[in-house]
């Protein structure tokens, strides 16, 4: 959580194994977990009110990774890039 959410999202995504998503609504939060298996949620204090933040967090925590083959491949591609860079 930070003002825009961007700084914290950029910083945490530098850490190996982290897949953070900066989410502004529940649809983004759900998609980030379902499609990309995100393991960190970044939020904007300046652009997200408290009730929306609670809803976003709730959906993010409750949404499992889909494990669909295309989503698994996507996460594996991300891991490969991370391995090559770090």
ZALO-408012 format. One line per field, with one value per residue (C-alpha): residue number from 1; x, y, z; chain. Coordinates in nm, 2 decimals, padded with zeros to 4 digits, always signed. Layout:
<rs>
k <- (NUM_...)
u <- (X_...)
v <- (Y_...)
w <- (Z_...)
c <- (A_...)
</rs>
This chain:
<rs>
k <- (1_2_3_4_5_6_7_8_9_10_11_12_13_14_15_16_17_18_19_20_21_22_23_24_25_26_27_28_29_30_31_32_33_34_35_36_37_38_39_40_41_42_43_44_45_46_47_48_49_50_51_52_53_54_55_56_57_58_59_60_61_62_63_64_65_66_67_68_69_70_71_72_73_74_75_76_77_78_79_80_81_82_83_84_85_86)
u <- (+00.00_+00.13_+00.00_-00.03_+00.05_+00.29_+00.61_+00.54_+00.43_+00.75_+00.97_+00.81_+00.82_+01.20_+01.21_+01.25_+00.94_+00.70_+00.42_+00.24_-00.06_-00.17_-00.54_-00.80_-01.12_-01.24_-01.23_-00.86_-00.79_-00.98_-00.81_-00.47_-00.51_-00.71_-00.49_-00.14_-00.13_-00.03_+00.11_+00.12_-00.16_-00.06_-00.31_-00.33_-00.41_-00.48_-00.71_-00.89_-01.13_-01.13_-01.45_-01.32_-00.98_-01.16_-01.36_-01.06_-00.86_-01.14_-01.18_-00.80_-00.77_-01.07_-00.97_-00.76_-00.53_-00.72_-00.45_-00.57_-00.29_-00.26_-00.23_+00.03_+00.23_+00.21_+00.34_+00.62_+00.72_+00.74_+00.95_+01.19_+01.23_+01.30_+01.56_+01.74_+01.75_+01.82)
v <- (+00.00_+00.34_+00.66_+00.56_+00.19_+00.20_+00.24_-00.05_-00.26_-00.19_-00.25_-00.58_-00.72_-00.69_-00.97_-01.32_-01.53_-01.23_-01.17_-00.86_-00.69_-00.33_-00.36_-00.09_-00.31_-00.65_-00.77_-00.69_-00.86_-01.18_-01.19_-01.14_-01.44_-01.66_-01.60_-01.50_-01.66_-01.33_-01.37_-01.00_-00.74_-00.38_-00.11_+00.27_+00.47_+00.78_+00.62_+00.35_+00.41_+00.19_-00.01_-00.07_-00.18_-00.43_-00.57_-00.60_-00.77_-01.01_-01.12_-01.14_-01.37_-01.59_-01.64_-01.95_-01.99_-02.15_-02.40_-02.39_-02.49_-02.15_-01.98_-02.24_-02.17_-01.79_-01.82_-02.06_-01.80_-01.53_-01.77_-01.83_-01.46_-01.41_-01.68_-01.54_-01.18_-01.23)
w <- (+00.00_-00.10_-00.25_-00.61_-00.55_-00.84_-00.63_-00.40_-00.70_-00.89_-00.58_-00.48_-00.83_-00.82_-00.57_-00.71_-00.70_-00.65_-00.89_-00.76_-00.92_-00.87_-00.86_-00.87_-00.88_-00.79_-01.16_-01.18_-00.85_-00.95_-01.29_-01.14_-00.91_-01.16_-01.46_-01.33_-00.98_-00.82_-00.47_-00.37_-00.40_-00.43_-00.36_-00.40_-00.09_-00.30_-00.56_-00.37_-00.09_+00.22_+00.13_-00.22_-00.09_+00.15_-00.14_-00.36_-00.09_-00.01_-00.38_-00.42_-00.11_-00.21_-00.58_-00.65_-00.95_-01.23_-01.32_-01.69_-01.92_-02.08_-01.74_-01.62_-01.93_-01.87_-01.52_-01.64_-01.90_-01.62_-01.41_-01.71_-01.77_-01.40_-01.40_-01.70_-01.56_-01.19)
c <- (A_A_A_A_A_A_A_A_A_A_A_A_A_A_A_A_A_A_A_A_A_A_A_A_A_A_A_A_A_A_A_A_A_A_A_A_A_A_A_A_A_A_A_A_A_A_A_A_A_A_A_A_A_A_A_A_A_A_A_A_A_A_A_A_A_A_A_A_A_A_A_A_A_A_A_A_A_A_A_A_A_A_A_A_A_A)
</rs>
